[in-house]
Amino acid sequence: MLQLLGVFSFPLDARLIYGFSLGIATPFTLALLALHYAIPGRKKLWSHAAVLFAVIYAVYVTLNYVVQLATVIPAQLQGAADQIRVLDQTPHSLFWDVDALGYIFMGLATTCVSFVFTRTRPERWVKWFMLANGLLTPVIGLVYFYPQFSMGLLIVATPSFAGIDDSTPSEHAFGVPSALGCGSHPEQREEIRNAA
């Protein structure tokens, strides 16, 4: 949200968004893998499915964020944005869709892993948090694939506006950083504001 409010400007805003988002994929996947090896055999089907979906998520978002950080942002700084326009993550672009697929698979991973937790009160809390995150996957799909980019839809999918604690990893699971990552340069940010 700080980007849209103009607190950070290009290129710092884009580097922060993509950099921090890049730092989520591997730990998320490793956490699910560790969980898979720590749970009883009868629940391993769910944790195994979660690990598989997490790997797909990690591949999609790592590809996207590395391309944005290593190729798109430097090209924009050099005034060569038109030469790499196909790689830029803007609404309804190739890498917008790649990002969407990543977060859809993360939602599938959290849905599957929710079935692993059942016994203690903290486990039930984690279970419902993971399930709630997974159940928001259709909202992610709507935000990303709705025919016309809508700031209203983006805000609906933003945890802080939905009443969910925005200090949790759910912020990334809902696609917020990547959705806000679009429009990193001034003309795109203005285009997004006008679309709202």
Helices and strands as residue ranges (DSSP letters): H 12-38, G 41-43, H 44-67, I 68-72, H 73-77, G 81-87, H 94-114, H 121-135, H 137-145, H 151-156, H 159-162, H 170-173, H 176-181, H 186-195
